[in-house]
């Protein structure tokens, strides 16, 4: 079973294995600093679960669960 970023709960660290997004979304994720080999941490979810806050390379980004499901990860 593939594990995707939207499956993770706050406090969990992971390694990005693969981006399954193409076109604009794939480029947007890369522009935000999400790429294969990156280690990141899920910091928190908003009160209604969306968006989720991530810490990567020392900075914080927010990502919708709809977008996070295209990021295949591996728990660290």
DSSP file (Angstrom, degrees, kcal/mol; ACC not computed):
  #  RESIDUE AA STRUCTURE BP1 BP2  ACC     N-H-->O    O-->H-N    N-H-->O    O-->H-N    TCO  KAPPA ALPHA  PHI   PSI    X-CA   Y-CA   Z-CA
    1    1 A X              0   0    0      0, 0.0     2,-0.3     0, 0.0     0, 0.0   0.000 360.0 360.0 360.0 133.3    0.0    0.0    0.0
    2    2 A X        -     0   0    0     72,-0.0     2,-0.5    70,-0.0    72,-0.1  -0.596 360.0-144.9 -78.5 135.9    1.3    3.4   -0.9
    3    3 A X        -     0   0    0     70,-0.5    70,-2.8    -2,-0.3     2,-0.3  -0.892  19.0-167.9-100.6 126.7    1.6    5.9    1.9
    4    4 A X  B >   -A   72   0A   0     -2,-0.5     3,-2.0    68,-0.3     4,-0.4  -0.775  34.2-108.4-114.8 161.9    0.8    9.5    0.9
    5    5 A X  G >  S+     0   0    0     66,-2.4     3,-1.3    63,-0.8    64,-0.2   0.812 115.3  61.2 -57.5 -34.7    1.4   12.8    2.8
    6    6 A X  G 3  S+     0   0    0     62,-0.6    -1,-0.3     1,-0.2    63,-0.1   0.651  96.1  62.9 -70.8 -12.5   -2.3   13.3    3.5
    7    7 A X  G <  S+     0   0    0     -3,-2.0    -1,-0.2    61,-0.2    -2,-0.2   0.644  86.0  97.1 -81.2 -16.0   -2.3   10.0    5.5
    8    8 A X    <   -     0   0    0     -3,-1.3     2,-0.2    -4,-0.4     3,-0.1  -0.452  63.6-142.4 -84.5 148.4    0.1   11.3    8.1
    9    9 A X    >   -     0   0    0     -2,-0.2     3,-1.5     1,-0.1    33,-0.3  -0.622  40.4 -73.7-100.2 161.1   -0.8   12.8   11.4
   10   10 A X  T 3  S+     0   0    0      1,-0.2    33,-0.2    -2,-0.2    -1,-0.1  -0.227 116.2  31.9 -55.7 141.8    1.0   15.8   13.2
   11   11 A X  T 3  S+     0   0    0     31,-3.7     2,-0.4     1,-0.3    -1,-0.2   0.248  87.9 123.2  95.8 -11.1    4.4   15.0   14.6
   12   12 A X    <   -     0   0    0     -3,-1.5    30,-2.5    30,-0.2     2,-0.3  -0.678  47.4-152.6 -89.9 135.4    5.3   12.4   12.0
   13   13 A X  E     +B   41   0A   0     -2,-0.4    63,-2.1    28,-0.2     2,-0.3  -0.799  21.7 169.2-102.7 148.5    8.5   12.8   10.0
   14   14 A X  E     -BC  40  75A   0     26,-2.7    26,-2.5    -2,-0.3     2,-0.4  -0.943  32.5-120.9-151.1 170.6    8.8   11.3    6.5
   15   15 A X  E     -BC  39  74A   0     59,-2.6    59,-2.0    -2,-0.3     2,-0.5  -0.967  31.6-121.8-116.6 131.7   10.9   11.2    3.3
   16   16 A X  E     + C   0  73A   0     22,-2.9    21,-3.3    -2,-0.4    57,-0.3  -0.630  31.8 175.9 -75.3 123.6    9.3   12.2    0.0
   17   17 A X  E     -     0   0A   0     55,-2.9     2,-0.3    -2,-0.5    56,-0.2   0.837  60.2  -9.2 -93.4 -41.9    9.6    9.2   -2.3
   18   18 A X  E     - C   0  72A   0     54,-1.7    54,-2.7    17,-0.1     2,-0.6  -0.993  51.7-132.3-160.7 145.4    7.8   10.4   -5.4
   19   19 A X  E     - C   0  71A   0     -2,-0.3    52,-0.2    52,-0.2    51,-0.0  -0.933  16.5-174.1-101.8 121.7    5.5   13.2   -6.7
   20   20 A X        +     0   0    0     50,-3.6     2,-0.3    -2,-0.6    51,-0.1   0.272  53.1 102.8 -97.8  10.7    2.5   11.7   -8.6
   21   21 A X        -     0   0    0     49,-0.4     2,-0.2     4,-0.1    -2,-0.1  -0.696  51.6-166.3 -95.4 146.8    1.3   15.1   -9.7
   22   22 A X    >>  +     0   0    0     -2,-0.3     4,-1.5     4,-0.1     3,-0.7  -0.671  48.6   5.4-119.2 176.0    1.8   16.4  -13.2
   23   23 A X  H 3> S-     0   0    0      1,-0.2     4,-2.0    -2,-0.2     5,-0.2  -0.143 125.3  -4.1  54.4-132.7    1.5   19.8  -14.9
   24   24 A X  H 3> S+     0   0    0      1,-0.2     4,-2.6     2,-0.2    -1,-0.2   0.879 135.3  49.7 -65.5 -42.0    0.7   22.8  -12.8
   25   25 A X  H <> S+     0   0    0     -3,-0.7     4,-2.6     2,-0.2    -1,-0.2   0.923 110.9  49.7 -65.4 -43.7    0.3   21.0   -9.4
   26   26 A X  H  X S+     0   0    0     -4,-1.5     4,-1.9     1,-0.2    -1,-0.2   0.909 113.5  46.2 -60.2 -42.5    3.6   19.1   -9.9
   27   27 A X  H  X S+     0   0    0     -4,-2.0     4,-2.5     2,-0.2    -1,-0.2   0.889 111.0  53.1 -67.2 -39.6    5.4   22.3  -10.7
   28   28 A X  H  X S+     0   0    0     -4,-2.6     4,-1.8     2,-0.2    -2,-0.2   0.910 108.4  49.6 -62.9 -43.0    3.7   24.1   -7.7
   29   29 A X  H  <>S+     0   0    0     -4,-2.6     5,-2.7     1,-0.2     4,-0.5   0.914 112.0  48.1 -62.0 -42.7    4.8   21.4   -5.3
   30   30 A X  H ><5S+     0   0    0     -4,-1.9     3,-1.1     1,-0.2    -2,-0.2   0.902 109.7  52.8 -64.3 -40.6    8.4   21.7   -6.6
   31   31 A X  H 3<5S+     0   0    0     -4,-2.5    -1,-0.2     1,-0.3    -2,-0.2   0.824 106.0  54.5 -63.8 -31.3    8.3   25.5   -6.4
   32   32 A X  T 3<5S-     0   0    0     -4,-1.8    -1,-0.3    -5,-0.2    -2,-0.2   0.585 126.8-101.9 -78.0 -10.1    7.2   25.1   -2.7
   33   33 A X  T < 5S+     0   0    0     -3,-1.1     2,-0.7    -4,-0.5    -3,-0.2   0.592  77.7 136.5 100.6  12.8   10.3   22.9   -2.1
   34   34 A X      < +     0   0    0     -5,-2.7     2,-0.3    -6,-0.2    -1,-0.3  -0.849  25.1 141.4 -96.2 115.6    8.6   19.5   -2.1
   35   35 A X    >   -     0   0    0     -2,-0.7     3,-1.9    -3,-0.1   -19,-0.3  -0.969  58.0 -74.0-149.5 158.8   10.8   17.1   -4.1
   36   36 A X  T 3  S+     0   0    0     -2,-0.3   -19,-0.2     1,-0.2     3,-0.1  -0.311 117.6  28.2 -58.7 135.9   11.9   13.4   -4.0
   37   37 A X  T 3  S+     0   0    0    -21,-3.3    -1,-0.2     1,-0.3     2,-0.2   0.226  88.0 133.6  97.3 -12.5   14.5   12.8   -1.2
   38   38 A X    <   -     0   0    0     -3,-1.9   -22,-2.9   -22,-0.1     2,-0.5  -0.482  48.6-143.6 -73.0 137.9   13.2   15.7    1.0
   39   39 A X  E     +B   15   0A   0    -24,-0.2    18,-0.6    -2,-0.2     2,-0.3  -0.900  31.2 166.5 -99.3 129.5   12.8   15.0    4.7
   40   40 A X  E     -BD  14  56A   0    -26,-2.5   -26,-2.7    -2,-0.5     2,-0.4  -0.909  27.0-139.0-140.3 167.6    9.8   16.8    6.2
   41   41 A X  E     -BD  13  55A   0     14,-2.0    14,-2.8    -2,-0.3     2,-0.7  -0.990  18.0-129.1-131.4 136.2    7.6   16.9    9.3
   42   42 A X  E     - D   0  54A   0    -30,-2.5   -31,-3.7    -2,-0.4    12,-0.2  -0.762  27.7-179.1 -81.2 117.7    3.8   17.3    9.6
   43   43 A X  E     -     0   0A   0     10,-2.7     2,-0.3    -2,-0.7    -1,-0.2   0.935  53.0 -37.7 -86.2 -52.8    3.4   20.1   12.2
   44   44 A X  E     - D   0  53A   0      9,-1.1     9,-3.5   -34,-0.1     2,-0.3  -0.988  45.3-120.8-165.5 165.2   -0.3   20.3   12.5
   45   45 A X  E     - D   0  52A   0     -2,-0.3     7,-0.2     7,-0.2     5,-0.2  -0.864  38.7-106.1-109.4 150.0   -3.7   20.2   10.8
   46   46 A X    >   -     0   0    0      5,-2.2     3,-2.8    -2,-0.3     5,-0.1  -0.277  46.3 -92.6 -65.5 163.3   -6.1   23.1   10.7
   47   47 A X  T 3  S+     0   0    0      1,-0.3    -1,-0.1     2,-0.1     4,-0.1   0.818 130.8  41.7 -52.1 -35.2   -9.2   22.7   13.0
   48   48 A X  T 3  S-     0   0    0      2,-0.3    -1,-0.3     3,-0.1    -2,-0.1   0.065 123.5-104.6-100.6  25.7  -11.3   21.2   10.2
   49   49 A X  S <  S+     0   0    0     -3,-2.8     2,-0.4     2,-0.1    -3,-0.1   0.146  80.3 124.8  78.3 -17.3   -8.3   19.1    9.0
   50   50 A X        +     0   0    0     -5,-0.2    -2,-0.3    14,-0.1     2,-0.1  -0.989  58.0  23.6-129.1 131.7   -7.5   21.3    6.0
   51   51 A X  S    S-     0   0    0     -2,-0.4    -5,-2.2    12,-0.4     2,-0.4   0.592  74.9-148.9 -85.4 176.9   -4.8   22.7    5.3
   52   52 A X  E     -DE  45  63A   0     11,-3.0    11,-2.5    -7,-0.2     2,-0.5  -0.853  11.0-133.0-106.7 146.5   -2.0   20.9    6.9
   53   53 A X  E     -DE  44  62A   0     -9,-3.5   -10,-2.7    -2,-0.4    -9,-1.1  -0.859  23.7-169.7-102.3 132.3    1.2   22.7    8.0
   54   54 A X  E     -DE  42  61A   0      7,-3.3     7,-2.3    -2,-0.5     2,-0.5  -0.902  16.5-145.3-120.7 147.1    4.6   21.1    7.0
   55   55 A X  E     +DE  41  60A   0    -14,-2.8   -14,-2.0    -2,-0.3     2,-0.4  -0.964  29.4 164.2-110.2 122.3    8.1   21.9    8.1
   56   56 A X  E >   -DE  40  59A   0      3,-2.9     3,-1.9    -2,-0.5   -16,-0.1  -0.991  64.1 -11.9-142.0 132.4   10.7   21.4    5.4
   57   57 A X  T 3  S-     0   0    0    -18,-0.6     3,-0.1    -2,-0.4    -1,-0.1   0.817 128.6 -52.2  49.9  36.8   14.3   22.7    5.2
   58   58 A X  T 3  S+     0   0    0      1,-0.3     2,-0.3     0, 0.0    -1,-0.3   0.517 120.8  88.7  84.0   4.6   13.7   25.0    8.1
   59   59 A X  E <   -E   56   0A   0     -3,-1.9    -3,-2.9     2,-0.0     2,-0.4  -0.881  69.1-120.3-131.5 168.4   10.6   26.7    6.9
   60   60 A X  E     +E   55   0A   0     -2,-0.3     2,-0.3    -5,-0.2    -5,-0.2  -0.871  25.6 176.4-114.0 137.8    6.8   26.1    7.1
   61   61 A X  E     -E   54   0A   0     -7,-2.3    -7,-3.3    -2,-0.4     2,-0.4  -0.960  21.6-135.5-133.5 154.1    4.3   25.7    4.2
   62   62 A X  E     -E   53   0A   0     -2,-0.3     2,-0.4    -9,-0.2    -9,-0.2  -0.904  23.2-178.4-110.1 141.0    0.6   24.9    4.2
   63   63 A X  E     -E   52   0A   0    -11,-2.5   -11,-3.0    -2,-0.4   -12,-0.4  -1.000  25.6-121.6-141.5 135.5   -0.8   22.3    1.8
   64   64 A X    >>  -     0   0    0     -2,-0.4     4,-2.5   -13,-0.2     3,-0.7  -0.447  24.5-123.0 -72.5 149.9   -4.3   21.1    1.2
   65   65 A X  H 3> S+     0   0    0      1,-0.2     4,-1.5     2,-0.2   -59,-0.2   0.847 113.0  62.6 -61.4 -33.2   -5.0   17.4    1.7
   66   66 A X  H 34 S+     0   0    0      1,-0.2    -1,-0.2     2,-0.2     4,-0.1   0.848 111.2  37.8 -60.4 -34.5   -6.3   17.3   -1.9
   67   67 A X  H X4 S+     0   0    0     -3,-0.7     3,-1.7     1,-0.2    -2,-0.2   0.837 109.9  61.1 -83.4 -36.4   -2.7   18.3   -3.0
   68   68 A X  H >< S+     0   0    0     -4,-2.5     3,-1.8     1,-0.3   -63,-0.8   0.741  88.4  72.0 -65.1 -23.3   -0.9   16.2   -0.4
   69   69 A X  T 3< S+     0   0    0     -4,-1.5    -1,-0.3     1,-0.3    -2,-0.1   0.649  90.4  61.0 -69.6 -11.2   -2.4   13.0   -1.7
   70   70 A X  T <  S+     0   0    0     -3,-1.7   -50,-3.6    -4,-0.1     2,-0.7   0.406  86.7  86.6 -91.3   1.7   -0.1   13.3   -4.8
   71   71 A X  E <   - C   0  19A   0     -3,-1.8   -66,-2.4   -52,-0.2     2,-0.4  -0.894  67.9-154.5-108.1 109.2    3.0   13.1   -2.6
   72   72 A X  E     +AC   4  18A   0    -54,-2.7   -55,-2.9    -2,-0.7   -54,-1.7  -0.690  23.5 179.6 -83.4 129.7    4.2    9.6   -1.9
   73   73 A X  E     - C   0  16A   0    -70,-2.8   -70,-0.5    -2,-0.4     2,-0.4  -0.770  27.8-144.0-129.9 170.4    6.2    9.3    1.3
   74   74 A X  E     - C   0  15A   0    -59,-2.0   -59,-2.6    -2,-0.2   -72,-0.0  -0.995  31.8-116.4-135.1 127.2    8.0    6.9    3.6
   75   75 A X  E       C   0  14A   0     -2,-0.4   -61,-0.3   -61,-0.2   -63,-0.0  -0.324 360.0 360.0 -65.1 144.9    8.0    7.2    7.4
   76   76 A X              0   0    0    -63,-2.1   -62,-0.2    -2,-0.0    -1,-0.1   0.385 360.0 360.0-100.8 360.0   11.3    7.9    9.0
